[in-house]
């Protein structure tokens, strides 16, 4: 079984005008995705932002729950968090831990013209191959083209019965992790 890593990407992402931008970090995403990551056996959860002030906020939140609330379930979950300044830094961290490059998978709420892998196929890959898998979740209006071009595959969007499709990234991460690792 390969180890599973996830990254919450704040740059490069799109803003609502379709421009490459840096999205703001939210404490809810930090907490809730960490809790889902812990529940579904994620090895490491990378919070990727090049903004030093946002890195500081994430570090303070993490430190608060690790030091002040020792033994609390949020603290246990936030142990998985690694705060880095770039996608490349997160990839190097995985490669150092694993000794190989992970299979890099992106997510999007939109249908994009990129090579895709289905949820069942990726679940089988995780269960049968020792190769690590790194799933990227975009903030803002999704992952920007420079990062999309570096993916091995893209997961299909999560779709409801209607046209409206704008889940929070923390809800999407929980659903995707359940599809890949849930019993």
KEDREN-91429 format. One line per 4 residues: number of its first residue (from 1); their letters; for each residue z, y, x of C-alpha. Coordinates in nm, 4 decimals. Example, Ala and Ser with C-alpha at 12.3 -4.5 7.8 and 13.67 -1.06 7.14 Angstrom:
2
1) AS) 0.7800:-0.4500:1.2300; 0.7140:-0.1060:1.3670
END
This chain:
183
1) XXXX) 0.0000:0.0000:0.0000; -0.0976:0.3407:0.1361; 0.1423:0.6324:0.1379; 0.0759:0.9094:-0.1125
5) XXXX) 0.0979:1.2783:-0.0194; 0.0418:1.5809:-0.2406; -0.0272:1.9450:-0.1687; 0.0138:2.2495:-0.3901
9) XXXX) -0.2538:2.4861:-0.2597; -0.2030:2.8618:-0.2937; -0.4958:2.9461:-0.0619; -0.7923:2.9146:-0.0753
13) XXXX) -0.8002:2.9222:-0.4551; -0.9944:3.1207:-0.7116; -0.8693:3.4171:-0.9099; -0.9787:3.4766:-1.2694
17) XXXX) -1.2933:3.6605:-1.1488; -1.3982:3.3576:-0.9421; -1.3148:3.5202:-0.6090; -1.1340:3.3435:-0.3252
21) XXXX) -0.7726:3.4567:-0.3323; -0.4122:3.3631:-0.2604; -0.2074:3.2721:-0.5682; 0.1595:3.3501:-0.6168
25) XXXX) 0.4195:3.0821:-0.5624; 0.6492:2.9966:-0.8544; 0.9899:2.8337:-0.8367; 0.9106:2.6181:-1.1398
29) XXXX) 0.6147:2.4581:-0.9615; 0.8277:2.3964:-0.6546; 1.1088:2.2238:-0.8496; 0.9108:2.0384:-1.1128
33) XXXX) 0.6409:1.8977:-0.8868; 0.9086:1.7885:-0.6374; 1.0869:1.5995:-0.9150; 0.7638:1.4291:-1.0236
37) XXXX) 0.6851:1.3501:-0.6581; 1.0252:1.1863:-0.6093; 0.9905:0.9893:-0.9342; 0.6486:0.8501:-0.8380
41) XXXX) 0.7157:0.7679:-0.4731; 0.5284:1.0488:-0.3006; 0.5892:1.0495:0.0752; 0.5652:1.4284:0.1247
45) XXXX) 0.4945:1.7301:-0.0979; 0.3290:2.0186:0.0869; 0.3595:2.3726:-0.0431; 0.0638:2.5485:0.1190
49) XXXX) 0.0670:2.9276:0.1401; -0.0354:3.1584:0.4252; 0.1918:3.4383:0.2989; 0.5141:3.4585:0.5042
53) XXXX) 0.7084:3.6145:0.2139; 0.6104:3.3244:-0.0154; 0.7007:3.0738:0.2559; 1.0403:3.2435:0.2747
57) XXXX) 1.0924:3.2227:-0.1014; 1.0040:2.8522:-0.1023; 1.2347:2.7899:0.1937; 1.5235:2.9748:0.0248
61) XXXX) 1.4824:2.7749:-0.2972; 1.4657:2.4500:-0.1017; 1.7654:2.5427:0.1136; 1.9725:2.6442:-0.1911
65) XXXX) 1.9330:2.3046:-0.3544; 1.9735:2.1083:-0.0305; 2.2809:2.2941:0.0981; 2.4580:2.4391:-0.2050
69) XXXX) 2.3908:2.1638:-0.4560; 2.4183:1.8615:-0.2269; 2.3757:1.5404:-0.4243; 2.2027:1.7146:-0.7154
73) XXXX) 1.8773:1.5494:-0.8255; 1.6768:1.8648:-0.7480; 1.8108:1.8583:-0.3945; 1.7015:1.4984:-0.3497
77) XXXX) 1.3556:1.5855:-0.4780; 1.3253:1.9002:-0.2662; 1.3853:1.6923:0.0477; 1.0188:1.5914:0.0074
81) XXXX) 0.8964:1.9514:0.0369; 0.7288:2.0735:0.3543; 0.6204:2.4375:0.3568; 0.3073:2.5076:0.5624
85) XXXX) 0.0718:2.7991:0.6150; -0.2583:2.6173:0.5691; -0.4329:2.3079:0.4406; -0.5142:2.2217:0.8037
89) XXXX) -0.1439:2.2279:0.8962; -0.0631:1.9883:0.6114; -0.3445:1.7549:0.7174; -0.2210:1.7557:1.0803
93) XXXX) 0.1303:1.6711:0.9579; 0.0002:1.3692:0.7668; -0.2138:1.2568:1.0607; 0.0889:1.2769:1.2955
97) XXXX) 0.2993:1.0695:1.0551; 0.0320:0.8134:0.9712; -0.1787:0.7942:1.2859; -0.4958:0.8409:1.0803
101) XXXX) -0.6707:1.0853:0.8499; -0.5845:1.0396:0.4824; -0.8362:1.0056:0.2045; -0.8396:1.3611:0.0639
105) XXXX) -0.8670:1.3930:-0.3136; -0.8965:1.7153:-0.5116; -0.8140:1.8004:-0.8695; -0.9751:2.0481:-1.1074
109) XXXX) -0.9506:2.1429:-1.4720; -1.3286:2.1959:-1.4655; -1.6100:1.9481:-1.4248; -1.7581:2.0120:-1.0816
113) XXXX) -2.0588:1.8684:-0.9032; -1.8628:1.6809:-0.6355; -1.8266:1.3089:-0.5570; -1.5708:1.1682:-0.7987
117) XXXX) -1.3238:0.8834:-0.8022; -1.1669:0.7639:-1.1252; -0.7944:0.7227:-1.1795; -0.8084:0.3420:-1.1925
121) XXXX) -1.0187:0.3226:-0.8755; -0.7790:0.5517:-0.6892; -0.4806:0.3555:-0.8205; -0.6381:0.0339:-0.6845
125) XXXX) -0.7054:0.2095:-0.3522; -0.3401:0.3141:-0.3265; -0.2172:-0.0355:-0.4120; -0.4526:-0.2322:-0.1869
129) XXXX) -0.5342:-0.0186:0.1173; -0.2983:0.0988:0.3915; -0.4954:0.4253:0.4241; -0.2840:0.7235:0.3143
133) XXXX) -0.4053:0.9404:0.0259; -0.3592:1.3183:0.0041; -0.4062:1.4788:-0.3398; -0.4582:1.8557:-0.3601
137) XXXX) -0.3535:2.0589:-0.6636; -0.4907:2.4113:-0.6864; -0.3031:2.7090:-0.8237; -0.4635:3.0194:-0.9756
141) XXXX) -0.7999:2.9199:-1.1231; -0.8403:2.6162:-0.8997; -0.9436:2.5150:-0.5509; -1.2037:2.7375:-0.3843
145) XXXX) -1.5388:2.6106:-0.2559; -1.4418:2.6086:0.1149; -1.1717:2.3530:0.0357; -1.3736:2.1621:-0.2260
149) XXXX) -1.6385:2.0976:0.0401; -1.3794:1.9208:0.2583; -1.2727:1.6678:-0.0052; -1.3643:1.3021:0.0046
153) XXXX) -1.3471:1.2834:-0.3757; -1.2495:1.4788:-0.6830; -1.0516:1.3295:-0.9717; -1.1941:1.3861:-1.3211
157) XXXX) -1.0336:1.6726:-1.5145; -0.7529:1.5994:-1.7588; -0.8956:1.6633:-2.1039; -0.7394:1.6931:-2.4464
161) XXXX) -0.9202:1.6463:-2.7774; -1.0379:2.0101:-2.8007; -1.2155:2.2675:-2.5867; -0.9039:2.4474:-2.4606
165) XXXX) -0.8016:2.3158:-2.1192; -0.5454:2.5061:-1.9148; -0.2447:2.2895:-1.8276; 0.0138:2.4224:-1.5864
169) XXXX) -0.0297:2.2714:-1.2417; 0.3129:2.1088:-1.2711; 0.2153:1.9350:-1.5966; -0.1173:1.8209:-1.4485
173) XXXX) 0.0558:1.6908:-1.1350; 0.3026:1.4869:-1.3430; 0.0257:1.3351:-1.5580; -0.1888:1.2486:-1.2558
177) XXXX) 0.1028:1.0953:-1.0652; 0.1897:0.8856:-1.3698; -0.1699:0.7615:-1.3979; -0.1710:0.6644:-1.0316
181) XXX) 0.1797:0.5259:-0.9888; 0.3377:0.4808:-1.3334; 0.4487:0.1385:-1.4555
END
